[in-house]
Amino acid sequence: MDSLFVPDDASSPEVNSISNEPLAARMRPRRLDEVVGQQHILGEGKLLRRAIEADRFTSLIFYGPPGTGKTTLASVIARTTGSRFESLNGVESNVAEIRAKIEAARGFQSLRNRTTILFIDEIHRFNKAQQDTLLPHLERGTVRFIGATTHNPYFYVNSPLVSRSQIFQLEPIASRDLLCLLERALADDDRGFGGLKIQADPEALLHLADKADGDARKALTALELAVVTTPPENGTITIDLAIAGESIQQKAVLYDGDGDQHYDTISAFIKSIRGSDPDAALYWLAKMLHAGEDPRFIARRLVISASEDIGLADSSALQVAIAAQQALDFIGMPEGRIPLAHATVHLATAPKSNSAYAALGAALDDVASGATLAVPPHLRTRFRKKLAEAAGADKAAMHYLYSHDFEGNFTPQSYLPEGRSYYQPTQNGMEKRIAERLDFWKSQFVSEMSDQSSEEVRRKT
């Protein structure tokens, strides 16, 4: 269906000369079969592929990391469906430009009966007014809208626009697919380096694919840099592992400081600690540190986890987490990563219990949903007791037993009306000893209550 795609103006992807274009732009796929990766949405029989091939879609939003093919896919859809392709950028464009593109689309629709795809890159950068400008034209079918964003559209794109669009998430491209893309670029005579005599070592190409970390643009750019900066020997350009390493250098880690990668990675970190997997926890810690995550944020989450997930099974975990946070503030980075790793491994390998946290949640639910319980008379302040005694209250009921006056610093006494119970200790770690202690105290309380009942019955008889 390539013959149906006839560019109308300079905004179309067809009109730019490829002679000065970067390799990543020249190798942009032109058909669905050329797209690498994204088989979860583009594989045979998948919804998006069926919609494109049947030309039955209205508005789409592509969401994913850089270099995963969002712009490419929009261009391929325009070619496949024989549509005009108009593009805007959320950083540079304004309402006037949006309206101009829509008016042009209306003209082509009425005069030539031709559909226009309006592609807006970084749609999350548009403000509410700019996004709302699109809505009536989407309703009328004046344009087909395709948006692209690296941010979660459910949080960064207006709800009315999201509700009118089908959202597809693009994943980082697997290394094996990037390797195929690099080999294609070396072999392509028209758009790639097929006209040059290049000897690329397989390990060099694999290195580029791995270090690109799912980003096709980065992989192709690194290959182009390797090719154009390596002088030929006897007419052959040789790309070895050393040259590949120089071309791509440090691996790019997919990470955003305030988006999905930030939240997903810290979630994986805490869940790995909770799941007692120190290796996984250290990996996610390393990813965050490598990507430049605020180490104080990591330290705060460690302190929370120490109480939420380890709790009374190992109370020293909280001390270690607090010490790591204080050490980080004291020594700074990069050495601050050492106490962070110390705390991470301690928490991941510690016995786990959330009993105190769960008990508080149950108590909070009772406070919020039930009738507020009055403080028992014998637990009230001295002032309140005197007022009650002056009003003729039972002195015995007002008598508080001071625990330190008794053997073992404990004496059976009621502290909560209705005998409610919230804290249920586990048998994990040190909490097992807490459970044994509580069982002993409860047995003392039951015994005392039984003795009191027997005495009361004796007095009555």
C-alpha positions as CSV (number, residue, x, y, z in Angstrom):
1,M,0.0,0.0,0.0
2,D,3.0,2.3,-0.2
3,S,1.8,3.7,-3.5
4,L,-1.2,5.2,-1.6
5,F,1.1,7.4,0.5
6,V,1.7,10.6,-1.4
7,P,3.3,13.4,0.6
8,D,1.5,16.8,0.3
9,D,4.0,19.1,2.0
10,A,7.2,19.3,4.0
11,S,5.6,18.0,7.1
12,S,5.4,14.5,5.5
13,P,8.1,12.1,6.4
14,E,8.7,11.4,2.7
15,V,10.0,14.7,1.5
16,N,13.2,15.1,3.5
17,S,16.4,14.2,1.7
18,I,18.0,11.2,3.3
19,S,21.5,12.2,2.3
20,N,22.1,14.3,5.4
21,E,19.7,12.4,7.7
22,P,21.0,10.4,10.7
23,L,21.1,6.7,10.2
24,A,18.3,6.3,12.8
25,A,16.0,8.5,10.6
26,R,17.0,6.8,7.3
27,M,16.3,3.3,8.7
28,R,12.9,4.2,10.1
29,P,10.6,1.3,9.1
30,R,8.1,2.0,6.3
31,R,5.9,-1.1,6.6
32,L,4.6,-3.0,9.6
33,D,6.7,-6.0,8.7
34,E,9.8,-3.8,9.1
35,V,9.0,-2.8,12.7
36,V,11.2,-4.7,15.2
37,G,9.9,-5.5,18.6
38,Q,6.4,-4.6,20.0
39,Q,5.0,-8.0,19.1
40,H,2.7,-7.8,22.1
41,I,0.7,-5.2,20.1
42,L,1.8,-5.7,16.5
43,G,2.0,-9.5,16.2
44,E,-0.3,-11.4,13.9
45,G,-3.8,-11.2,15.2
46,K,-3.1,-8.5,17.8
47,L,-5.7,-5.7,18.2
48,L,-3.5,-2.8,16.9
49,R,-2.3,-4.7,13.9
50,R,-5.9,-5.8,13.0
51,A,-7.1,-2.2,13.4
52,I,-4.3,-0.8,11.2
53,E,-4.7,-3.4,8.4
54,A,-8.4,-3.0,8.4
55,D,-8.1,0.8,8.6
56,R,-10.5,0.8,11.6
57,F,-9.2,3.1,14.3
58,T,-9.9,6.6,15.5
59,S,-7.5,8.0,18.1
60,L,-4.4,6.3,19.5
61,I,-1.9,7.2,22.2
62,F,1.5,5.4,22.2
63,Y,3.2,5.4,25.6
64,G,6.7,4.1,26.2
65,P,10.4,5.0,26.7
66,P,12.4,6.9,24.1
67,G,13.6,5.0,21.0
68,T,10.9,2.3,21.1
69,G,9.2,3.4,17.9
70,K,6.3,5.7,18.8
71,T,6.9,8.2,16.0
72,T,7.9,5.4,13.6
73,L,4.7,3.5,14.2
74,A,2.6,6.7,13.6
75,S,4.4,7.1,10.2
76,V,3.9,3.4,9.3
77,I,0.2,3.7,10.1
78,A,0.0,6.8,7.8
79,R,1.7,4.8,4.9
80,T,-0.4,1.7,5.5
81,T,-3.7,3.5,5.5
82,G,-2.8,5.9,2.7
83,S,-3.4,8.9,5.0
84,R,-1.8,12.4,5.0
85,F,0.7,12.8,7.9
86,E,0.8,16.0,9.8
87,S,2.9,16.3,12.9
88,L,3.3,18.7,15.9
89,N,5.5,18.7,19.0
90,G,4.0,19.3,22.4
91,V,7.0,21.4,23.4
92,E,7.0,23.8,20.4
93,S,3.4,24.0,19.1
94,N,0.5,26.2,20.2
95,V,-3.2,26.4,19.7
96,A,-2.9,28.4,16.5
97,E,-0.8,25.7,14.9
98,I,-3.2,23.0,16.0
99,R,-6.1,24.9,14.4
100,A,-4.1,25.5,11.2
101,K,-3.4,21.8,10.8
102,I,-7.0,20.9,11.5
103,E,-8.2,23.4,8.9
104,A,-5.9,21.9,6.3
105,A,-7.2,18.5,7.2
106,R,-10.7,19.7,6.8
107,G,-9.9,21.0,3.3
108,F,-8.3,17.7,2.2
109,Q,-11.2,15.8,3.6
110,S,-13.9,17.8,1.7
111,L,-12.0,18.4,-1.5
112,R,-10.1,15.1,-1.9
113,N,-11.9,12.8,0.5
114,R,-8.6,12.1,2.1
115,T,-8.0,11.4,5.8
116,T,-5.3,13.2,7.8
117,I,-3.4,11.7,10.7
118,L,-2.4,14.4,13.1
119,F,0.6,13.1,15.1
120,I,1.5,15.0,18.3
121,D,4.8,14.0,19.9
122,E,5.1,14.6,23.6
123,I,1.4,15.2,24.0
124,H,1.8,15.4,27.7
125,R,3.5,18.7,27.2
126,F,0.3,20.3,25.9
127,N,-1.7,22.1,28.6
128,K,-5.3,21.5,29.2
129,A,-6.5,24.2,26.8
130,Q,-4.3,22.8,24.0
131,Q,-5.5,19.3,24.5
132,D,-9.2,20.4,24.7
133,T,-8.8,22.1,21.3
134,L,-8.6,18.7,19.7
135,L,-11.7,17.2,21.2
136,P,-14.5,18.5,18.9
137,H,-12.5,17.7,15.8
138,L,-11.9,14.1,17.0
139,E,-15.7,13.8,17.6
140,R,-16.4,15.0,14.1
141,G,-13.7,12.8,12.5
142,T,-11.9,15.8,11.0
143,V,-8.6,14.2,11.8
144,R,-7.3,11.0,13.2
145,F,-5.2,11.7,16.3
146,I,-2.1,9.8,17.3
147,G,-0.3,11.0,20.4
148,A,3.1,9.9,21.7
149,T,4.4,10.3,25.3
150,T,7.0,8.9,27.6
151,H,4.8,9.6,30.6
152,N,1.8,7.6,31.8
153,P,-1.2,9.1,29.9
154,Y,-3.6,8.2,32.6
155,F,-1.8,10.8,34.8
156,Y,-0.4,13.3,32.3
157,V,-3.0,13.5,29.5
158,N,-6.5,15.0,30.1
159,S,-9.2,12.5,30.8
160,P,-11.5,13.5,27.9
161,L,-8.7,12.9,25.5
162,V,-7.7,9.6,27.1
163,S,-11.3,8.4,27.1
164,R,-11.5,9.0,23.3
165,S,-8.3,7.2,22.6
166,Q,-7.0,3.6,22.6
167,I,-3.8,3.5,24.6
168,F,-1.0,1.1,23.7
169,Q,2.2,0.8,25.8
170,L,5.4,0.2,23.9
171,E,8.2,-1.8,25.6
172,P,12.0,-1.4,25.4
173,I,13.2,-3.3,22.3
174,A,14.9,-6.6,23.2
175,S,18.6,-6.9,22.4
176,R,18.0,-9.7,19.8
177,D,15.7,-7.3,17.9
178,L,18.1,-4.5,18.1
179,L,20.8,-6.8,16.8
180,C,18.6,-7.6,13.8
181,L,18.1,-3.8,13.3
182,L,21.9,-3.2,13.3
183,E,22.5,-6.0,10.8
184,R,19.8,-4.6,8.6
185,A,21.4,-1.2,8.6
186,L,24.8,-2.7,7.6
187,A,23.2,-4.6,4.7
188,D,20.8,-2.0,3.4
189,D,22.1,-0.4,0.2
190,D,19.7,2.4,-0.1
191,R,19.3,3.7,3.5
192,G,22.1,2.0,5.4
193,F,25.7,1.1,4.9
194,G,25.2,-1.6,2.4
195,G,27.3,0.3,-0.2
196,L,30.4,0.3,2.1
197,K,32.7,-2.6,2.8
198,I,32.3,-3.1,6.6
199,Q,33.4,-6.0,8.7
200,A,31.5,-5.9,12.1
201,D,32.5,-8.4,14.7
202,P,29.3,-10.2,16.1
203,E,30.4,-9.4,19.7
204,A,30.7,-5.7,18.8
205,L,27.2,-5.6,17.4
206,L,25.9,-7.5,20.4
207,H,27.6,-5.0,22.7
208,L,25.9,-2.1,20.9
209,A,22.5,-3.8,21.2
210,D,23.0,-4.6,24.9
211,K,24.2,-1.1,25.9
212,A,21.4,0.6,24.0
213,D,19.1,-0.7,26.7
214,G,16.0,-1.1,24.4
215,D,16.5,2.2,22.5
216,A,16.7,1.7,18.7
217,R,17.7,5.3,18.1
218,K,20.7,5.0,20.5
219,A,21.8,1.7,18.9
220,L,21.7,3.0,15.4
221,T,23.4,6.3,16.3
222,A,26.2,4.4,18.0
223,L,26.7,2.2,14.9
224,E,26.8,5.2,12.7
225,L,29.4,6.9,14.9
226,A,31.5,3.7,14.8
227,V,31.3,3.5,11.0
228,V,31.9,7.2,10.1
229,T,34.8,7.6,12.5
230,T,36.7,4.4,11.8
231,P,39.2,4.8,8.9
232,P,39.2,1.9,6.4
233,E,42.1,-0.4,6.1
234,N,42.6,-1.9,2.6
235,G,39.2,-0.5,1.8
236,T,37.4,-2.3,4.7
237,I,36.0,-0.6,7.8
238,T,36.4,-3.0,10.8
239,I,34.2,-2.5,13.8
240,D,35.5,-4.5,16.7
241,L,34.5,-4.6,20.4
242,A,36.8,-1.8,21.4
243,I,35.4,0.6,18.7
244,A,31.9,-0.4,19.7
245,G,32.6,0.3,23.3
246,E,34.0,3.8,22.5
247,S,30.9,4.5,20.3
248,I,28.2,3.9,22.8
249,Q,30.2,4.3,26.1
250,Q,28.1,4.2,29.3
251,K,24.9,2.2,29.1
252,A,21.8,4.3,29.2
253,V,19.4,3.2,32.0
254,L,15.7,3.8,31.4
255,Y,14.7,5.9,34.3
256,D,12.6,9.0,35.0
257,G,12.8,10.9,38.2
258,D,9.1,11.4,38.6
259,G,7.4,8.9,36.3
260,D,6.7,5.2,36.0
261,Q,10.3,4.1,36.1
262,H,10.8,5.9,39.4
263,Y,7.8,4.4,41.0
264,D,8.1,0.9,39.4
265,T,11.7,0.6,40.4
266,I,11.3,1.6,44.0
267,S,8.3,-0.7,44.2
268,A,10.4,-3.6,42.9
269,F,13.1,-2.6,45.5
270,I,10.8,-2.7,48.5
271,K,8.9,-5.8,47.3
272,S,12.3,-7.6,46.9
273,I,13.2,-6.7,50.5
274,R,9.7,-7.9,51.7
275,G,10.2,-11.1,49.7
276,S,13.6,-11.7,51.4
277,D,15.6,-11.6,48.1
278,P,18.8,-9.6,48.8
279,D,20.1,-10.1,45.2
280,A,17.1,-8.6,43.6
281,A,17.0,-5.8,46.2
282,L,20.7,-4.9,45.5
283,Y,20.0,-4.9,41.7
284,W,17.2,-2.4,42.0
285,L,19.2,-0.3,44.4
286,A,22.1,-0.3,41.9
287,K,19.7,0.7,39.1
288,M,18.4,3.6,41.1
289,L,21.9,4.8,42.1
290,H,23.2,4.5,38.6
291,A,20.3,6.5,37.2
292,G,20.8,9.3,39.7
293,E,17.9,8.7,42.0
294,D,17.9,10.8,45.2
295,P,19.6,8.6,47.7
296,R,17.7,10.3,50.5
297,F,14.5,9.0,48.9
298,I,15.9,5.5,49.0
299,A,16.9,5.9,52.7
300,R,13.4,7.1,53.6
301,R,11.9,4.0,52.0
302,L,14.3,1.7,53.9
303,V,13.2,3.3,57.2
304,I,9.6,2.7,56.3
305,S,10.2,-0.9,55.2
306,A,12.2,-1.6,58.5
307,S,9.0,-1.0,60.4
308,E,6.4,-2.0,57.9
309,D,7.9,-5.3,56.7
310,I,10.4,-6.4,59.4
311,G,8.9,-4.8,62.4
312,L,9.0,-6.7,65.7
313,A,10.6,-9.8,64.2
314,D,13.8,-7.9,64.2
315,S,13.6,-4.4,65.9
316,S,17.3,-3.8,65.1
317,A,16.3,-3.4,61.4
318,L,14.8,0.0,62.2
319,Q,18.0,1.0,64.0
320,V,20.1,-0.1,61.0
321,A,17.8,1.8,58.6
322,I,18.0,5.0,60.7
323,A,21.7,4.6,61.0
324,A,22.0,4.2,57.2
325,Q,20.0,7.4,56.7
326,Q,22.1,9.3,59.2
327,A,25.3,8.0,57.7
328,L,24.2,9.0,54.2
329,D,23.6,12.6,55.4
330,F,26.9,12.6,57.2
331,I,29.3,11.2,54.5
332,G,27.3,12.0,51.4
333,M,27.7,10.3,48.0
334,P,29.3,8.2,46.5
335,E,30.3,6.6,49.8
336,G,26.8,6.9,51.1
337,R,25.8,3.9,48.9
338,I,27.8,1.6,51.3
339,P,25.4,2.1,54.3
340,L,22.5,1.9,51.9
341,A,23.7,-1.5,50.7
342,H,24.3,-2.5,54.3
343,A,20.7,-1.6,55.3
344,T,19.3,-3.2,52.2
345,V,20.9,-6.6,52.8
346,H,20.0,-6.5,56.5
347,L,16.4,-5.8,55.8
348,A,16.1,-8.3,53.0
349,T,17.6,-11.1,55.1
350,A,15.8,-10.3,58.4
351,P,12.8,-12.2,59.6
352,K,9.6,-10.5,58.5
353,S,6.5,-9.3,60.4
354,N,3.9,-6.6,59.7
355,S,1.9,-7.4,62.9
356,A,2.3,-4.0,64.5
357,Y,1.4,-2.2,61.3
358,A,-1.6,-4.5,60.8
359,A,-2.7,-4.1,64.4
360,L,-2.7,-0.3,64.1
361,G,-4.7,-0.6,60.9
362,A,-7.4,-2.6,62.7
363,A,-7.5,-0.2,65.6
364,L,-7.8,2.8,63.2
365,D,-10.7,1.1,61.5
366,D,-12.4,0.6,64.8
367,V,-11.9,4.2,65.8
368,A,-13.2,5.5,62.4
369,S,-16.2,3.2,62.1
370,G,-17.4,2.3,65.6
371,A,-18.5,4.2,68.7
372,T,-15.7,6.0,70.5
373,L,-14.8,4.1,73.7
374,A,-14.6,6.0,76.9
375,V,-11.4,5.8,78.9
376,P,-11.9,3.4,81.9
377,P,-12.3,5.2,85.2
378,H,-9.1,3.8,86.8
379,L,-7.0,5.0,83.8
380,R,-8.1,8.6,83.9
381,T,-6.0,11.5,85.2
382,R,-6.0,12.4,88.9
383,F,-8.1,15.4,88.3
384,R,-10.8,13.4,86.5
385,K,-10.7,10.8,89.3
386,K,-11.2,13.4,92.0
387,L,-14.2,14.8,90.1
388,A,-15.7,11.3,89.8
389,E,-15.1,10.5,93.5
390,A,-16.7,13.8,94.4
391,A,-19.7,12.8,92.4
392,G,-20.0,9.5,94.4
393,A,-18.3,7.1,92.0
394,D,-17.2,3.6,93.2
395,K,-13.7,4.0,94.7
396,A,-12.8,0.4,93.9
397,A,-13.6,1.0,90.2
398,M,-11.3,4.1,90.3
399,H,-8.3,2.3,91.7
400,Y,-5.3,2.0,89.4
401,L,-2.7,-0.7,90.0
402,Y,0.8,0.5,89.4
403,S,2.6,-2.3,87.6
404,H,6.0,-1.6,89.1
405,D,4.7,-2.4,92.6
406,F,4.2,-6.0,91.6
407,E,6.5,-9.0,91.0
408,G,7.7,-9.1,87.4
409,N,6.5,-5.5,86.9
410,F,3.1,-6.9,85.9
411,T,-0.3,-7.3,87.4
412,P,-3.6,-8.3,85.7
413,Q,-5.7,-5.2,84.9
414,S,-8.1,-4.1,82.2
415,Y,-6.9,-1.3,80.0
416,L,-9.5,-1.4,77.2
417,P,-13.3,-1.7,77.5
418,E,-15.0,-4.7,75.8
419,G,-11.8,-6.8,75.7
420,R,-10.9,-6.0,72.1
421,S,-7.7,-7.5,70.6
422,Y,-5.6,-6.1,67.7
423,Y,-2.1,-7.2,68.0
424,Q,-1.5,-10.8,66.8
425,P,2.3,-11.6,67.1
426,T,3.9,-14.0,64.6
427,Q,6.3,-16.7,65.4
428,N,9.0,-15.1,63.3
429,G,12.4,-14.0,64.7
430,M,12.3,-12.1,68.0
431,E,8.6,-11.8,67.8
432,K,8.2,-15.4,68.9
433,R,9.5,-14.3,72.4
434,I,7.0,-11.5,72.4
435,A,4.2,-14.0,71.7
436,E,5.4,-16.2,74.6
437,R,5.5,-13.2,77.0
438,L,2.0,-12.1,76.0
439,D,0.7,-15.6,76.4
440,F,2.1,-15.7,79.9
441,W,0.6,-12.3,80.8
442,K,-2.8,-13.3,79.4
443,S,-2.8,-16.5,81.4
444,Q,-2.1,-14.4,84.5
445,F,-5.0,-12.1,83.7
446,V,-7.4,-15.1,83.1
447,S,-6.3,-16.7,86.3
448,E,-6.9,-13.4,88.2
449,M,-10.3,-13.0,86.7
450,S,-11.2,-16.5,87.6
451,D,-10.1,-16.0,91.2
452,Q,-12.1,-12.8,91.4
453,S,-15.2,-14.6,90.1
454,S,-14.8,-17.4,92.6
455,E,-14.4,-14.9,95.5
456,E,-17.5,-13.1,94.3
457,V,-19.5,-16.3,94.2
458,R,-18.2,-17.3,97.7
459,R,-19.3,-13.9,99.1
460,K,-22.8,-14.2,97.7
461,T,-23.3,-17.7,99.1
